[in-house]
Amino acid sequence: MSTMAVSIDGKSVTTRLAMRMEDSLQAFAVRAACFIGELDVPYSEEFDGHDFGATHIIAYIGDEPVGTLRVRWFQSFAMPERLAVIQRYRGHGIGQLLIERCRKLAESRGSTMLYAQALPGDVKYWEKQGWRRLVPEETSSGTKRIVAMVRAVDPSKPLPELDAPQAIVLRREAQLDASGLPLGTASN
Ligand SMILES: CC(C)(COP(=O)(O)OP(=O)(O)OC[C@H]1O[C@@H](n2cnc3c(N)ncnc32)[C@H](O)[C@@H]1OP(=O)(O)O)[C@@H](O)C(=O)NCCC(=O)NCCS
């Protein structure tokens, strides 16, 4: 449970980490509704092969999954992504609750920095949650522009220094082939 309290019509919103396959399916259902159904994200892009190495946080009203966030773990940062709240439950702080649960989880696992890749239209949302741009100007190119956003896990501490942050965090991730290997590598 998070210490941040959110309730809708007198019902508390709770958060939980996915521990069983069934929990992960609830996270995937929320994402399918929001990203594939609502925002026209292709299935292959939404379910990109990184879900089974990630931690999924799910928000509930009662037993109903209403929001989710996936966290991937890197040596120098934790990366929240795929933040989604079912449309009719938005504007009550569930997104913020999920981000805060991610922050606490990252803190408990020893991460010092959170890093997210936002679409330009979502930068203000992250900034309202206390994030800032990693580099002042966008450095990504191509059809899908992204903005690197960062936040210290402990807000009372300064952000840790990163060597060549653009090179580290804005590099494109490998696309995987059907066997899970990065495209262009020798298959076995
Ligand atoms: C982004 C999202 C997760 C927010 O969920 P939520 O539970 O409504 O978030 P919160 O209640 O914590 O915050 C809502 C506030 O953020 C604002 N907000 C939402 N999306 C925003 C955006 N793209 N840019 C700026 N502000 C935004 C809302 O207007 C609202 O402002 P208010 O508090 O002044 O009324 C939800 O809108 C969503 O699922 N969108 C579709 C999926 C998506 O785009 N994910 C990318 C994540 S950034």
The ligand as an ORCA input file, in Angstrom:
! r2SCAN-3c Opt
* xyz 0 1
  C      -1.544     10.207    -18.139
  C      -2.511      9.404    -17.246
  C      -1.856      8.126    -16.797
  C      -2.861     10.264    -16.039
  O      -3.671      9.503    -15.154
  P      -4.548     10.217    -14.000
  O      -4.881      9.198    -12.988
  O      -5.643     10.985    -14.602
  O      -3.420     11.214    -13.429
  P      -3.516     12.142    -12.170
  O      -4.914     12.127    -11.624
  O      -2.409     11.807    -11.274
  O      -3.228     13.569    -12.805
  C      -4.218     14.160    -13.553
  C      -3.752     15.568    -13.922
  O      -2.770     15.471    -14.938
  C      -3.205     16.207    -16.064
  N      -2.738     15.556    -17.279
  C      -3.061     14.341    -17.773
  N      -2.401     14.117    -18.929
  C      -1.636     15.222    -19.151
  C      -0.731     15.599    -20.171
  N      -0.459     14.801    -21.198
  N      -0.124     16.810    -20.058
  C      -0.371     17.628    -19.005
  N      -1.217     17.322    -18.004
  C      -1.852     16.136    -18.092
  C      -4.719     16.213    -15.968
  O      -5.256     17.276    -16.703
  C      -4.902     16.389    -14.485
  O      -4.664     17.729    -14.103
  P      -5.356     18.345    -12.778
  O      -4.839     17.534    -11.612
  O      -4.872     19.748    -12.762
  O      -6.820     18.189    -12.982
  C      -3.826      9.103    -18.007
  O      -4.322     10.293    -18.577
  C      -3.667      8.052    -19.096
  O      -3.783      6.863    -18.835
  N      -3.460      8.486    -20.356
  C      -3.363      7.543    -21.441
  C      -2.070      6.788    -21.407
  C      -0.875      7.702    -21.585
  O      -0.895      8.648    -22.344
  N       0.200      7.372    -20.896
  C       1.407      8.140    -20.958
  C       1.743      8.598    -19.590
  S       2.327     10.255    -19.438
*
